[in-house]
């Protein structure tokens, strides 16, 4: 797996009585930790008073017992986990954001990426706006605040602002009295709704609901705005109407296997991916193994379909983050060696089928092949449970340049030789779109096909505040 990021996680809770919402949010964020390992934050609401804490690091490190106690109790809270980026870690980009304006405070957390963020930000800056972060969430907060000044409610402001926002966004927001969730009209990023002890929760994935004992109700519809307050729950559907185009990579890699997205089991989707891989790329071998963790389910599916025994090939060091969250190439390469250790008895003298979810640059999978060779594998056949990455993603996954993608620079045969494999097979585009059985949506597969379901920016400018002076063009 190569470097990908920006797949953040959001959570919100509304209870009818004052309770320990900070603790519930902590547990939910812990369940969503796989979606973001750079920073995290929680905002609690005690009768209109917003208290927050956010910092760089994992949920268990940032939120100590003392911090959670200081956040206090309340009826509403929202939380966020953020993915590591290729930039230097920056605490100011941690979320949720807390905004205070003439009509009161607001907190907001966001998963996704706007395609017109630079355009909107430039407009607000030219009108005197001052930005403290480099993330899209602050742009969204400006768009909503701009409308809140001239509307009668926060939900009306969100509804108006969504006409200006383009791209991918799943939002959780909190005003002094309301919890609001919103999803972009194409539903690129997941968002679901649940109930808990008479209250409500919203989360990026259903696994966060399971963690706090909430019951899953349904997915937030693409374009829907959900409002929760003392009067209960209601929706604004002005922007609804699309079947949705959920990022298919949620099923391939991003989501936790025990989550249900758009009515489909992530675990079952990965099993099906393995089935299809076996049918499309059969091979004679002695054992099928998966790269932990997202390759394991697909490996099991490949084994079931092919009849080749399934085996455990690696022990994973659980105290090391995903390889691709490391900001530099050197750090990524080093982390492979401390992250995975081969179980030699299961691969020595055997023809191995190795299942992984994707190849971005090729460095990580190449080193894993080397580990298997050194452990005595006689053959290593690579099977990938998604198609080759051939195009940038504009909707929240950090695939921003074709020149970083190995499949754009090499043929499949060249990639096979480059990573040292005996054979290489990718899942087809047709099959990857069929892995989520009975899902209530269609999928975005633009990173594989170049066919995007929404308008894409002609060029994406790097943030001028993150560029050295001597490299800027006057």
C-alpha positions as CSV (number, residue, x, y, z in Angstrom):
1,X,0.0,0.0,0.0
2,X,1.3,3.5,-0.8
3,X,0.6,6.9,0.7
4,X,-3.0,7.9,0.8
5,X,-4.7,10.3,3.2
6,X,-7.6,12.7,3.9
7,X,-10.0,10.0,4.8
8,X,-11.1,11.5,8.1
9,X,-13.7,10.4,10.5
10,X,-16.6,12.4,12.1
11,X,-19.0,11.8,14.9
12,X,-21.8,13.7,16.7
13,X,-24.1,12.9,19.6
14,X,-27.3,14.5,20.9
15,X,-28.8,13.3,24.2
16,X,-32.1,14.3,25.8
17,X,-30.5,14.6,29.3
18,X,-27.1,16.0,30.3
19,X,-24.7,13.2,30.2
20,X,-21.0,12.3,29.7
21,X,-21.1,13.0,26.0
22,X,-17.3,13.6,25.9
23,X,-16.7,10.0,27.0
24,X,-19.1,8.6,24.4
25,X,-17.4,10.7,21.7
26,X,-14.0,9.4,22.9
27,X,-15.1,5.8,22.5
28,X,-16.6,6.5,19.1
29,X,-13.5,8.3,17.8
30,X,-11.5,5.3,19.1
31,X,-13.6,3.1,16.9
32,X,-12.9,5.5,14.0
33,X,-9.2,5.8,14.6
34,X,-8.4,3.9,11.4
35,X,-9.8,6.9,9.5
36,X,-7.4,9.4,11.0
37,X,-4.2,9.1,12.9
38,X,-2.6,12.5,12.7
39,X,-4.9,14.5,15.1
40,X,-8.2,14.4,16.8
41,X,-10.6,16.7,18.7
42,X,-13.8,16.8,20.7
43,X,-16.2,19.8,21.3
44,X,-18.8,19.5,24.1
45,X,-21.9,21.7,24.5
46,X,-23.2,22.5,28.0
47,X,-26.3,24.6,27.6
48,X,-24.7,26.7,24.8
49,X,-21.2,26.8,26.3
50,X,-18.7,25.1,23.9
51,X,-15.6,23.5,25.4
52,X,-13.1,21.8,23.2
53,X,-9.7,20.1,23.1
54,X,-7.8,18.9,20.1
55,X,-4.2,18.1,19.4
56,X,-1.8,16.0,17.3
57,X,-1.7,12.3,18.1
58,X,-3.9,9.3,18.6
59,X,-7.2,9.4,20.4
60,X,-5.9,7.5,23.4
61,X,-2.9,9.8,23.8
62,X,-4.7,13.1,23.2
63,X,-7.7,12.4,25.5
64,X,-6.4,11.6,29.0
65,X,-8.7,11.1,31.9
66,X,-8.0,14.7,33.0
67,X,-8.7,16.1,29.6
68,X,-12.1,14.3,29.3
69,X,-13.1,15.5,32.8
70,X,-12.3,19.1,31.8
71,X,-14.5,18.8,28.7
72,X,-17.3,18.2,31.1
73,X,-20.8,16.9,30.5
74,X,-23.5,18.2,28.3
75,X,-26.2,17.2,25.8
76,X,-24.3,17.6,22.5
77,X,-20.8,16.8,21.3
78,X,-19.0,16.3,18.1
79,X,-15.6,14.8,17.3
80,X,-13.1,14.3,14.5
81,X,-10.1,12.2,13.6
82,X,-7.8,13.4,10.9
83,X,-5.5,11.6,8.5
84,X,-1.8,12.2,8.4
85,X,-0.7,14.3,5.4
86,X,2.5,14.7,3.4
87,X,2.8,18.2,5.0
88,X,4.3,18.9,8.3
89,X,1.9,18.0,11.1
90,X,0.1,21.2,12.0
91,X,-2.1,21.5,15.2
92,X,-4.0,24.4,13.7
93,X,-5.5,22.0,11.1
94,X,-6.9,19.7,13.8
95,X,-10.7,19.6,14.0
96,X,-13.5,20.3,15.0
97,X,-13.2,24.0,14.3
98,X,-15.0,26.3,16.7
99,X,-16.3,29.5,15.2
100,X,-17.8,32.5,17.1
101,X,-19.9,35.0,15.2
102,X,-22.6,37.6,15.9
103,X,-25.4,35.0,16.1
104,X,-23.5,32.7,18.4
105,X,-20.9,29.9,18.4
106,X,-20.7,27.0,16.0
107,X,-18.5,23.9,15.9
108,X,-17.9,21.9,12.7
109,X,-16.0,18.8,11.6
110,X,-15.7,17.6,8.0
111,X,-14.7,14.6,6.0
112,X,-14.0,15.0,2.3
113,X,-12.5,17.6,-0.1
114,X,-14.1,20.6,-1.8
115,X,-13.2,21.0,-5.5
116,X,-13.8,24.7,-5.3
117,X,-12.1,25.4,-2.0
118,X,-9.4,27.6,-3.5
119,X,-11.9,29.7,-5.4
120,X,-14.1,30.2,-2.3
121,X,-11.2,30.9,-0.1
122,X,-9.8,33.6,-2.4
123,X,-13.2,35.2,-2.5
124,X,-13.4,35.4,1.3
125,X,-9.8,36.6,1.6
126,X,-10.4,39.4,-0.9
127,X,-13.4,40.5,1.3
128,X,-11.2,40.6,4.4
129,X,-11.5,37.1,5.6
130,X,-8.6,35.8,7.7
131,X,-7.9,32.0,7.7
132,X,-6.1,30.2,10.5
133,X,-5.9,26.8,8.8
134,X,-5.2,25.3,5.4
135,X,-8.1,22.9,5.5
136,X,-11.4,22.9,3.6
137,X,-13.4,22.9,6.8
138,X,-12.6,26.5,7.5
139,X,-13.8,27.4,4.0
140,X,-17.1,25.5,4.7
141,X,-17.5,27.4,8.0
142,X,-17.1,30.7,6.2
143,X,-19.8,29.7,3.7
144,X,-22.2,28.7,6.4
145,X,-21.5,31.7,8.6
146,X,-22.0,34.0,5.6
147,X,-25.5,32.6,5.2
148,X,-26.2,32.4,9.0
149,X,-26.0,36.2,9.2
150,X,-28.9,36.6,6.9
151,X,-31.1,33.5,7.7
152,X,-33.3,32.6,10.5
153,X,-31.7,29.3,11.5
154,X,-28.4,27.3,11.3
155,X,-30.1,24.6,9.2
156,X,-31.3,27.2,6.7
157,X,-27.8,28.6,6.5
158,X,-26.4,25.1,5.8
159,X,-29.0,24.6,3.1
160,X,-28.1,27.9,1.4
161,X,-24.4,27.3,1.8
162,X,-24.6,23.9,0.1
163,X,-25.4,25.6,-3.2
164,X,-21.9,27.1,-3.1
165,X,-20.0,24.0,-2.0
166,X,-18.7,21.6,-4.7
167,X,-17.1,18.3,-4.2
168,X,-17.1,15.8,-1.3
169,X,-18.2,16.6,2.2
170,X,-19.8,14.7,5.1
171,X,-20.3,17.2,7.9
172,X,-21.2,17.2,11.6
173,X,-22.0,20.6,13.2
174,X,-23.1,21.9,16.5
175,X,-24.9,25.2,17.3
176,X,-25.8,26.1,20.9
177,X,-29.0,24.0,20.7
178,X,-28.7,21.7,17.7
179,X,-26.7,18.9,16.2
180,X,-26.7,19.0,12.4
181,X,-25.3,16.4,9.9
182,X,-25.1,17.0,6.2
183,X,-23.8,15.0,3.2
184,X,-22.9,16.3,-0.2
185,X,-25.5,15.6,-3.0
186,X,-23.4,12.8,-4.5
187,X,-22.6,11.1,-1.2
188,X,-18.9,10.6,-1.9
189,X,-18.1,10.0,1.8
190,X,-20.2,7.8,4.2
191,X,-22.3,9.1,7.0
192,X,-24.9,7.2,9.1
193,X,-27.5,7.9,11.8
194,X,-28.2,5.9,15.0
195,X,-30.2,6.1,18.2
196,X,-28.9,5.8,21.8
197,X,-31.0,6.0,25.0
198,X,-33.6,8.3,23.4
199,X,-30.9,10.4,21.8
200,X,-29.2,10.4,18.4
201,X,-25.8,9.9,17.0
202,X,-24.2,10.4,13.5
203,X,-20.9,8.9,12.4
204,X,-18.8,8.2,9.4
205,X,-19.2,4.5,10.0
206,X,-21.5,2.2,11.8
207,X,-18.7,0.6,13.8
208,X,-18.6,3.9,15.9
209,X,-22.2,3.3,16.8
210,X,-21.5,-0.3,17.9
211,X,-18.7,1.0,20.1
212,X,-21.0,3.1,22.3
213,X,-24.0,0.8,22.2
214,X,-26.0,2.8,19.7
215,X,-28.4,1.2,17.3
216,X,-28.0,1.8,13.6
217,X,-31.0,3.5,11.9
218,X,-30.0,4.3,8.4
219,X,-27.5,6.1,6.2
220,X,-27.8,9.9,5.8
221,X,-29.0,10.3,2.2
222,X,-26.8,12.1,-0.3
223,X,-27.7,15.8,-0.1
224,X,-29.6,15.4,3.1
225,X,-29.4,17.8,6.1
226,X,-30.4,16.1,9.4
227,X,-31.3,18.4,12.3
228,X,-31.6,17.1,15.9
229,X,-32.8,19.3,18.8
230,X,-35.3,19.3,21.6
231,X,-38.1,18.8,19.1
232,X,-36.6,15.5,17.8
233,X,-35.2,14.8,14.4
234,X,-36.1,16.2,11.0
235,X,-34.5,16.6,7.6
236,X,-34.1,19.1,4.7
237,X,-34.0,17.3,1.4
238,X,-33.6,20.2,-1.0
239,X,-30.3,18.8,-2.3
240,X,-31.4,15.2,-2.4
241,X,-32.3,13.2,-5.5
242,X,-29.1,11.4,-6.5
243,X,-28.5,7.7,-6.0
244,X,-25.1,8.6,-4.7
245,X,-21.6,7.9,-5.8
246,X,-19.8,6.6,-2.7
247,X,-16.1,6.3,-3.1
248,X,-15.6,2.6,-3.9
249,X,-12.3,2.6,-2.1
250,X,-14.3,2.7,1.2
251,X,-15.2,-0.9,0.6
252,X,-11.7,-1.9,-0.7
253,X,-9.7,-0.3,2.1
254,X,-10.8,2.7,4.1
255,X,-13.7,1.4,6.1
256,X,-13.5,-1.0,9.0
257,X,-14.6,-4.5,8.0
258,X,-17.3,-4.6,10.7
259,X,-19.0,-1.5,9.3
260,X,-22.1,-1.5,7.1
261,X,-22.0,1.2,4.4
262,X,-25.1,1.9,2.2
263,X,-26.7,-1.4,3.3
264,X,-23.6,-3.5,2.4
265,X,-21.2,-5.3,4.6
266,X,-17.6,-4.1,4.2
267,X,-16.3,-7.6,5.3
268,X,-18.5,-9.3,2.7
269,X,-17.5,-6.9,0.0
270,X,-13.8,-7.8,0.5
271,X,-14.6,-11.5,0.5
272,X,-16.3,-11.0,-2.8
273,X,-13.3,-9.0,-4.1
274,X,-11.2,-12.1,-3.4
275,X,-13.7,-14.3,-5.1
276,X,-13.5,-12.2,-8.3
277,X,-9.7,-12.0,-8.1
278,X,-9.5,-15.8,-8.1
279,X,-11.8,-16.1,-11.1
280,X,-10.0,-13.3,-13.1
281,X,-6.4,-14.3,-12.2
282,X,-6.2,-18.0,-11.3
283,X,-2.8,-19.4,-10.3
284,X,-1.2,-22.6,-9.1
285,X,0.0,-22.1,-5.5
286,X,0.3,-23.7,-2.0
287,X,-1.0,-21.0,0.3
288,X,-3.0,-17.7,0.1
289,X,-2.0,-14.9,2.6
290,X,-3.1,-11.3,3.0
291,X,-1.3,-8.2,3.9
292,X,-2.8,-7.1,7.3
293,X,-5.3,-5.8,7.8
294,X,-7.3,-4.9,4.7
295,X,-5.9,-7.7,2.6
296,X,-7.0,-10.4,4.9
297,X,-10.7,-10.6,4.0
298,X,-9.9,-10.6,0.3
299,X,-7.3,-13.3,0.8
300,X,-9.9,-15.4,2.6
301,X,-12.3,-14.9,-0.4
302,X,-9.5,-15.9,-2.9
303,X,-8.9,-19.0,-0.9
304,X,-12.6,-20.0,-0.7
305,X,-13.0,-19.5,-4.5
306,X,-9.7,-21.1,-5.6
307,X,-9.5,-24.0,-3.1
308,X,-5.9,-23.0,-2.2
309,X,-5.4,-23.1,1.6
310,X,-5.6,-19.8,3.5
311,X,-2.7,-19.1,5.8
312,X,-1.4,-16.4,8.2
313,X,1.7,-15.0,6.6
314,X,2.5,-12.0,8.8
315,X,2.3,-10.9,12.3
316,X,1.5,-7.2,12.5
317,X,2.9,-4.9,15.2
318,X,-0.3,-3.2,16.4
319,X,1.7,-0.2,17.8
320,X,2.8,1.0,14.4
321,X,0.4,3.1,12.3
322,X,-0.4,2.3,8.7
323,X,2.7,2.4,6.5
324,X,1.4,5.2,4.2
325,X,0.7,7.6,7.1
326,X,4.4,8.2,7.3
327,X,5.1,11.7,5.8
328,X,8.4,10.8,4.0
329,X,9.5,8.0,1.8
330,X,12.4,7.0,4.0
331,X,10.0,6.7,7.0
332,X,7.6,4.6,5.0
333,X,10.3,2.2,4.0
334,X,11.7,1.9,7.5
335,X,8.2,1.3,9.0
336,X,7.6,-1.7,6.7
337,X,10.3,-3.6,8.5
338,X,9.0,-2.9,12.0
339,X,5.3,-3.2,11.1
340,X,5.3,-6.7,9.6
341,X,7.1,-9.9,10.4
342,X,6.8,-13.0,8.3
343,X,5.7,-16.4,9.8
344,X,8.5,-18.4,8.1
345,X,6.9,-21.8,8.8
346,X,3.9,-20.8,6.8
347,X,5.7,-19.7,3.6
348,X,9.1,-21.5,3.5
349,X,9.3,-23.7,0.5
350,X,5.8,-22.7,-0.7
351,X,4.3,-21.0,-3.7
352,X,2.6,-18.0,-2.1
353,X,-0.4,-15.9,-3.3
354,X,-0.1,-12.5,-1.6
355,X,-3.3,-10.4,-1.5
356,X,-3.1,-6.6,-1.0
357,X,-5.7,-3.9,-1.4
358,X,-3.8,-1.6,-3.8
359,X,-0.4,-0.5,-5.2
360,X,0.3,3.2,-5.3
361,X,4.0,3.7,-5.7
362,X,5.1,0.1,-5.5
363,X,7.7,0.6,-2.8
364,X,5.8,-1.1,0.1
365,X,4.6,-4.1,-1.8
366,X,8.1,-4.6,-3.2
367,X,9.6,-4.7,0.2
368,X,6.9,-7.2,1.4
369,X,7.8,-9.5,-1.6
370,X,11.4,-9.3,-0.5
371,X,10.5,-10.3,3.1
372,X,8.7,-13.3,1.7
373,X,11.6,-14.3,-0.5
374,X,14.0,-14.0,2.5
375,X,11.6,-16.2,4.5
376,X,12.0,-19.0,1.9
377,X,8.9,-18.5,-0.4
378,X,9.7,-20.2,-3.7
379,X,7.1,-18.1,-5.7
380,X,5.2,-14.9,-4.9
381,X,2.1,-14.2,-6.9
382,X,0.6,-10.7,-6.2
383,X,-3.2,-10.2,-6.4
384,X,-4.6,-6.7,-5.9
385,X,-8.2,-6.3,-4.8
386,X,-8.8,-3.1,-6.8
387,X,-7.8,-1.9,-10.3
388,X,-4.6,0.1,-11.0
389,X,-4.6,3.8,-9.9
390,X,-4.4,5.8,-13.1
391,X,-5.9,9.1,-12.2
392,X,-5.9,11.7,-9.5
393,X,-8.7,11.8,-6.9
394,X,-10.4,15.2,-6.3
395,X,-12.8,14.1,-3.6
396,X,-10.8,13.4,-0.5
397,X,-8.1,10.8,-1.2
398,X,-4.6,12.1,-1.7
399,X,-3.9,10.8,-5.2
400,X,-3.0,14.2,-6.6
401,X,-0.6,13.5,-9.4
402,X,-0.3,10.9,-12.1
403,X,3.5,11.0,-11.9
404,X,3.3,9.5,-8.3
405,X,1.3,6.5,-9.6
406,X,3.4,3.5,-10.6
407,X,0.7,2.2,-13.0
408,X,1.0,5.5,-15.0
409,X,4.7,5.0,-15.5
410,X,5.0,1.2,-16.0
411,X,3.1,-1.6,-17.7
412,X,1.7,-4.4,-15.6
413,X,4.6,-6.6,-16.6
414,X,7.1,-3.9,-15.7
415,X,5.5,-3.4,-12.3
416,X,5.6,-7.2,-11.7
417,X,9.4,-7.1,-12.4
418,X,9.9,-4.0,-10.4
419,X,8.4,-5.4,-7.2
420,X,10.0,-8.8,-7.8
421,X,6.8,-10.9,-8.1
422,X,6.3,-14.0,-10.2
423,X,2.9,-12.8,-11.4
424,X,0.6,-9.8,-10.9
425,X,-3.1,-9.4,-11.2
426,X,-5.5,-6.5,-10.5
427,X,-9.2,-6.7,-9.9
428,X,-11.1,-5.4,-12.9
429,X,-13.2,-2.2,-12.8
430,X,-16.3,-4.1,-13.5
431,X,-15.8,-6.4,-10.6
432,X,-14.8,-3.7,-8.1
433,X,-18.1,-2.0,-8.8
434,X,-19.9,-5.3,-7.9
435,X,-18.2,-6.2,-4.6
436,X,-20.7,-4.3,-2.4
437,X,-23.6,-6.7,-2.8
438,X,-27.0,-4.9,-2.7
439,X,-25.6,-1.6,-1.8
440,X,-28.1,1.3,-2.0
441,X,-25.8,3.5,-4.2
442,X,-23.6,3.6,-7.2
443,X,-19.8,4.3,-6.9
444,X,-17.2,6.8,-7.8
445,X,-14.3,5.0,-9.6
446,X,-12.6,8.0,-11.2
447,X,-9.2,7.2,-9.8
448,X,-9.3,4.0,-11.9
449,X,-11.3,5.1,-14.9
450,X,-10.9,8.9,-15.2
451,X,-14.7,9.1,-15.3
452,X,-15.7,11.4,-12.5
453,X,-19.3,11.9,-11.4
454,X,-18.8,15.6,-10.7
455,X,-17.0,18.5,-12.2
456,X,-13.3,18.5,-11.4
457,X,-10.9,21.5,-11.0
458,X,-8.8,22.3,-14.1
459,X,-5.8,22.9,-11.9
460,X,-5.3,22.7,-8.2
461,X,-3.1,25.4,-6.7
462,X,-0.9,24.5,-3.8
463,X,-1.6,26.7,-0.8
464,X,0.5,29.8,-1.0
465,X,1.0,29.8,2.7
466,X,2.7,26.4,2.6
467,X,5.1,27.4,-0.2
468,X,8.6,28.7,0.3
469,X,9.1,32.3,-0.8
470,X,11.8,31.6,-3.3
471,X,9.7,29.0,-5.1
472,X,6.7,31.3,-5.5
473,X,6.1,32.8,-8.9
474,X,5.5,36.6,-8.7
